[in-house]
Amino acid sequence: MTISGRAFDAVLSDLDGVIRFYDMAELEQLETSAGLPRGSTAEIAFAPETDLPLMRGEITKEQWIDSIARGLADRVPMERGRELGTTLAETKFRADDAVVGLLRQVRAAGLPVLLVTNATPWLADDLALLGLTGPAGLFDDVISSADLGITKPDRRIYETAAERAGTAPGRCLFVDDRQENVDAAEALGMTGLLYREPADLRGALTPLL
């Protein structure tokens, strides 16, 4: 059902790089002490062959850490690689209060807000740590790649999100920090927002609020 006078009838948001941000200081210190350039662990961890099985819910956290250690094995001992992988997996994170506040305004205005994310199997625990579930929850529904077994930019994850939002893709605003994910949403008729800072989201939501 289209809400009269609204530019969109649902807001679909990514998690990492939009709502959630990480503190990489501890990992960077460990990399330096191991003689590795900063970012080396993440480069291995988020390579498609290492990352996608996790995002599809096909492997556990421990298996992911082991795959990171194997990827670093030509540069550091396996034990040190597992330490780096574990530190990455347990990196502290925070929610951006400005973005959370904007999305809460959307819900207060009567529109559904859905999380659409390439996520680990422990996403529910992470959302609880961020304070985004329970009585003060931020989302009307959570579309997780680990639950569906498919990842963005597969069109099916967007179609599932629109269906659960109860509206047509063309009535959805999709927010993500990766261009390929925004492009896939726009190919289905969604309005895409390539996120860089809260002002981007605030501008896109002006017609709603």
Secondary structure, 3 states (H helix, E strand, C coil): CCCCCCCCCEEEECCECCCEEECCHHHHHHHHHCCCCCCHHHHHHCCHHHHHHHHCCCCCHHHHHHHHHHHCCCCCCHHHHHHHHHHHHCCCEEECHHHHHHHHHHHHCCCCEEEEECCCCCHHHHHHHCCCCHHHCCCCEEEEHHHHCCCCCCHHHHHHHHHHHCCCHHHEEEEECCHHHHHHHHHCCCEEEECCCHHHHHHHHCCCC
